[in-house]
Amino acid sequence: MTGLLSAFLPAAMMILMLSLGLGMRPRDIAGAVRAPRALATGLAVQMIGLPLAAVVIGHAAGLDPLLTAGLVLVAASPGGVTSNYVTLLAGGVVGLSVAMTLVTSLAAPLTLPLVLGLAGVEGPAAGGLWRISLGMTAVALAPLVIGMALAGFVPAFAARVEKLLTPVARAMFILMVLATFAQNWGAMGEAFARVGWAVTLFAIAAPVLAILAAAAARLNAARSRTIMVEATMQNVAITIFVASTLLDAPALAIPGLIYAVEMNIAALVIIGAARMVETRRGANSVT
């Protein structure tokens, strides 16, 4: 079962990114650079705000130092690739989401050891981090670039493929959420009594911190939702890989196993809330 899920998740992720790419243009990502306030705000939340929140929550909860470091590892991990698709479903700015994911993924080999060091844990060697970071970035970037290339050079064909692929991608997203639940539910149940409520508090704090930062930066609703999604959806696969493989410290992965489930629940809540707001706004405009 685990092998099947391990094979399914990357394939499903590639379908999601291809579907996204078919509806994007390079200017969508470049727009995040040309209007950097939202990008800078989002990166500040992810790379500074979330690790600080994890440290505060870990100490306030009286967690074992290793579990606090595990929560910090979750917070310091780059944005999850599925955040780009969640952003689309939540009515956010996909180009901004992709830009944030790329920056945090490429910066992870530098930021993860630094943040772990501040949490009192010797970070992994950069070589292993570069391999996993570049590998996962390539898995996401390649289908995205292919989709954008098709949309740019053969737009009519790309539009037909996008129409066919959109319902498939949505089904893949639902299956990915369910697969994450299936893969982590047992471990989550075993560890929840030790660290569960602290992870839950972090899962609530992440989007709230994003909302506050976006409001302070006076960002519009779509950019605010994007930063909220990016702050919530962490790349837990990197968290678990770093803890279990590079550091040989499985206890560090415990908060990540729980967060893998909780962040998907939070993502569904964000999508549902965004859809409700848009539906209400549409009804008000009609009346």
Residue pairs with C-beta under 8 A, 6 or more apart in sequence:
1 182
2 183
5 179
5 182
5 183
8 175
8 179
9 176
9 179
10 139
12 172
12 173
12 175
12 176
12 179
13 81
13 82
13 139
13 140
13 176
14 139
14 140
14 142
14 143
15 143
15 165
15 168
15 169
15 172
16 81
16 82
16 84
16 85
16 169
16 172
16 173
16 176
17 81
17 84
17 85
17 140
17 141
17 143
17 144
17 147
18 143
18 144
18 146
18 147
18 165
18 169
19 85
19 147
19 162
19 165
19 166
19 168
19 169
20 84
20 85
20 88
20 94
20 98
20 144
20 147
20 169
21 143
21 144
21 145
21 146
21 147
21 148
21 149
21 150
21 151
22 147
22 148
22 150
22 151
22 158
22 159
22 161
22 162
22 165
23 88
23 94
23 147
23 151
23 162
24 94
24 95
24 98
24 144
24 147
24 148
24 151
25 148
25 151
25 152
26 148
26 152
27 95
28 94
28 95
28 98
29 95
29 98
29 99
30 95
31 93
31 95
31 96
32 38
32 39
32 93
32 95
32 96
32 98
32 99
32 100
33 39
33 99
37 217
37 219
38 93
38 96
38 214
38 217
38 219
38 223
38 226
38 227
39 96
39 99
39 100
39 103
41 213
41 214
41 216
41 217
41 219
41 227
42 96
42 100
42 210
42 226
42 227
42 230
42 231
43 100
43 103
43 104
44 213
45 209
45 210
45 213
45 227
45 230
45 231
46 78
46 79
46 100
46 104
46 230
46 231
47 76
47 104
47 107
47 111
49 209
49 213
49 231
50 75
50 76
50 206
50 209
50 231
51 72
51 75
51 76
51 115
51 118
51 119
53 75
53 202
53 205
53 206
53 209
54 68
54 71
54 72
54 74
54 75
54 76
54 202
55 68
55 72
55 118
55 119
57 71
57 198
57 201
57 202
57 205
58 67
58 68
58 69
58 71
58 72
58 198
59 68
61 195
61 197
61 198
61 201
63 71
63 195
63 198
64 194
65 120
66 121
66 249
66 251
66 252
67 194
67 195
67 198
67 251
67 254
67 255
68 119
69 116
69 119
69 120
69 121
69 252
70 195
70 243
70 251
70 252
70 253
70 254
70 255
70 256
71 195
71 198
71 199
71 202
71 255
72 115
72 116
72 118
72 119
73 112
73 115
73 116
73 119
73 121
73 239
73 242
73 243
73 252
73 255
73 256
74 199
74 202
74 234
74 236
74 239
74 255
74 256
74 259
75 115
75 202
75 206
75 234
76 108
76 111
76 112
76 115
76 116
77 108
77 112
77 234
77 235
77 236
77 238
77 239
77 242
77 256
78 101
78 104
78 105
78 107
78 108
78 133
78 234
78 235
78 238
79 97
79 100
79 101
79 104
79 105
79 230
79 233
79 234
79 235
80 101
80 233
80 234
80 235
80 236
80 263
81 101
81 136
81 139
81 140
81 235
82 173
82 176
82 233
82 267
83 97
83 101
83 229
83 230
83 232
83 233
83 267
84 94
84 97
84 98
84 101
84 140
84 144
85 169
85 173
86 173
86 229
86 233
86 267
86 270
86 271
87 93
87 94
87 96
87 97
87 225
87 226
87 229
87 230
88 94
89 170
89 173
89 271
89 274
90 225
90 226
90 229
90 270
90 271
90 274
90 275
91 222
91 225
91 274
91 275
91 278
92 222
92 223
92 225
92 226
92 229
92 274
93 222
93 223
93 226
94 226
96 223
96 226
96 227
97 226
97 229
97 230
98 144
100 226
100 227
100 230
101 140
101 230
102 137
102 141
104 111
105 133
105 136
105 137
105 235
106 133
106 134
106 137
108 129
108 133
108 238
109 126
109 129
109 130
109 133
110 126
112 123
112 124
112 129
112 238
112 242
113 123
113 124
113 126
113 129
114 123
116 122
116 123
116 124
117 123
121 247
121 249
121 252
124 242
124 246
124 247
125 246
128 245
128 246
129 242
129 246
132 238
132 241
132 242
133 238
136 235
136 237
136 238
147 158
150 157
150 158
150 161
151 158
151 159
151 162
177 264
177 267
177 268
180 260
180 261
180 264
181 261
181 264
183 260
184 257
184 258
184 260
184 261
185 261
187 254
187 257
187 258
188 196
188 257
188 258
188 260
188 261
191 254
191 257
191 258
192 258
194 254
195 254
195 255
195 258
196 258
198 255
199 255
199 258
199 259
199 262
200 258
200 262
202 255
202 259
203 232
203 259
203 262
203 263
203 265
203 266
204 266
206 231
206 232
206 266
207 228
207 231
207 232
207 266
207 270
209 231
210 224
210 227
210 228
210 230
210 231
210 232
211 224
211 228
213 227
214 223
214 224
214 227
214 228
215 224
219 227
221 277
225 270
225 274
228 270
229 267
229 270
232 263
232 266
232 267
232 270
233 263
233 267
234 259
234 263
236 256
236 257
236 259
236 260
236 263
239 253
239 255
239 256
239 259
240 253
240 256
240 257
242 252
243 249
243 250
243 251
243 252
243 253
243 256
244 250
244 252
244 253
